Amino acid sequence: MRTEQTEAFINEIIGMAWADDISFDKIKKERGLSEAEVIKIMRGNLKASSFRLWRKRVSGRGSKHEKRSKFQRLEVE
């Protein structure tokens, strides 16, 4: 993880993590952060109740884990 993260970078990661259509694998590919690093950012920058809500929302959600997703997605470049 970056030692010094800008507020804009953190806000971008939080937005990506909340989005249903952006998987942790895509965040890793685009921003270089593992799922654990994203969770750490979320825990450190959200209120406790918001973090719990987010964790409940993404836990077990296939769309946040490409390997668990029912559908293979094609990426358009």
C-alpha positions as CSV (number, residue, x, y, z in Angstrom):
1,M,0.0,0.0,0.0
2,R,1.2,3.5,-0.6
3,T,2.7,5.2,2.4
4,E,1.1,8.5,1.7
5,Q,-2.3,8.5,0.0
6,T,-4.0,11.6,-1.2
7,E,-7.6,12.4,-0.3
8,A,-8.6,12.1,-4.0
9,F,-7.1,8.6,-4.3
10,I,-8.8,7.5,-1.1
11,N,-12.1,8.9,-2.3
12,E,-11.7,7.1,-5.7
13,I,-11.0,3.8,-3.9
14,I,-14.1,4.3,-1.7
15,G,-16.2,5.0,-4.7
16,M,-14.9,2.0,-6.5
17,A,-15.5,-0.2,-3.5
18,W,-19.1,0.9,-3.1
19,A,-19.9,0.3,-6.8
20,D,-21.6,-2.9,-7.5
21,D,-20.1,-3.3,-11.0
22,I,-16.5,-2.9,-9.9
23,S,-14.8,-6.1,-8.5
24,F,-11.9,-6.2,-6.1
25,D,-9.9,-7.8,-9.0
26,K,-10.6,-4.8,-11.2
27,I,-9.4,-2.5,-8.3
28,K,-6.3,-4.6,-8.0
29,K,-5.6,-4.3,-11.7
30,E,-6.3,-0.6,-12.1
31,R,-5.0,0.8,-8.8
32,G,-2.7,-2.0,-7.4
33,L,-4.6,-2.5,-4.2
34,S,-5.5,-6.0,-2.9
35,E,-8.9,-6.7,-1.3
36,A,-7.3,-6.5,2.1
37,E,-5.9,-3.1,1.4
38,V,-9.2,-1.9,0.1
39,I,-10.9,-3.1,3.3
40,K,-8.2,-1.3,5.4
41,I,-8.9,1.9,3.5
42,M,-12.6,1.5,4.0
43,R,-12.2,0.7,7.7
44,G,-10.0,3.7,8.3
45,N,-12.0,6.3,6.3
46,L,-15.7,5.4,7.0
47,K,-17.7,5.7,10.1
48,A,-18.0,2.4,11.9
49,S,-21.7,2.0,11.0
50,S,-20.9,2.7,7.3
51,F,-18.1,0.3,7.2
52,R,-20.3,-2.5,8.7
53,L,-23.0,-1.7,6.2
54,W,-20.5,-1.9,3.3
55,R,-19.0,-5.2,4.6
56,K,-22.4,-6.8,4.9
57,R,-23.2,-5.5,1.4
58,V,-20.1,-6.9,-0.3
59,S,-19.6,-10.1,1.7
60,G,-20.4,-13.0,-0.6
61,R,-21.5,-10.8,-3.5
62,G,-20.4,-12.4,-6.7
63,S,-20.0,-9.2,-8.6
64,K,-17.2,-8.0,-6.2
65,H,-15.3,-11.2,-6.8
66,E,-14.8,-12.1,-10.5
67,K,-13.9,-15.7,-9.7
68,R,-17.3,-16.1,-8.0
69,S,-19.3,-14.3,-10.6
70,K,-21.9,-16.3,-12.5
71,F,-21.2,-14.5,-15.7
72,Q,-17.9,-13.9,-17.5
73,R,-17.7,-10.2,-18.3
74,L,-16.1,-8.9,-21.5
75,E,-13.9,-5.9,-21.1
76,V,-14.2,-3.3,-23.9
77,E,-11.0,-1.4,-24.5
